[in-house]
């Protein structure tokens, strides 16, 4: 269904790593696979094009800043950052609605509820992150005082929280939603043994081997 690809795409969408372009690429390919089986991700798949364009501009600005090259003045950068945040709020909302639809169609109410909750949480956290960035950039020094570093850290942390919420939701979809005819997939996944089980099995084999050797010696 493409959820495995989308999972890695979600992880790369964290705004602090500069990997958003790769994240949108993976999200697009994952949604393209999903759209072969349902129409729940048609809108967010189209939004990936805009996401790739915006994240490419953002990456160019980050690279230019590393080399101390100015591509935009402070006002333009602030406007672009606000547009990017607004887009991410809309993208996440469309993405979570798509997940809610497919979860509802497959009879998974807990995933549906989590998807709708993520719409509210992600919107609040993304907006709060942008407010924190604005405070660090434009607020008078005496307003933040010694707390400027904490405010900046909060601004950087909140998009990561949104990424975690998104990745957890997509991983739940990956574990629970499958194509028709693959209903035994979960049973196959649960057939994998833990290291402890492998150890116990190996110990049991060694004990049997030793008992056989002892029995063989007695016969001699």
DACORZI-V332425 format. One line per field, one symbol per residue. phi: phi as a letter, one per 30 degrees, with the letter a starting at -180 (. if undefined). psi: psi as a letter, one per 30 degrees, with the letter a starting at -180 (. if undefined). A space follows every 50 residues. Layout:
phi=???
psi=???
This chain:
phi=.jddddeddddddddccicdddddddddddddddddcacdcddddddddd ddddddddddddddddchcccbdddddddddddddddddddddddddddd dddddcibdddedddddddddddddddddddddddddcdeedddhdcddd ddddddddddddddeddddddddddccbddjcddddddddddcdeddddd dddddddddddddddddddd
psi=fgeeeeeeeeeffkfffggeeeeeeeeeeeeeeeffflgfgeefeefeee eeeefeeeeeeeeeeeghkjelleeeeeeeeeeeeeeeeeeeeeeeeeee eeeefghieeeeeeeeefeeeeeeeeeeeeeeeeeeefkkefeebfgeee eeeeefeefeeeeeeeeeeeeeeeffkllkfgfgeeeeeffkkleeeeee eeeeeeeeeeeeeeeeeee.
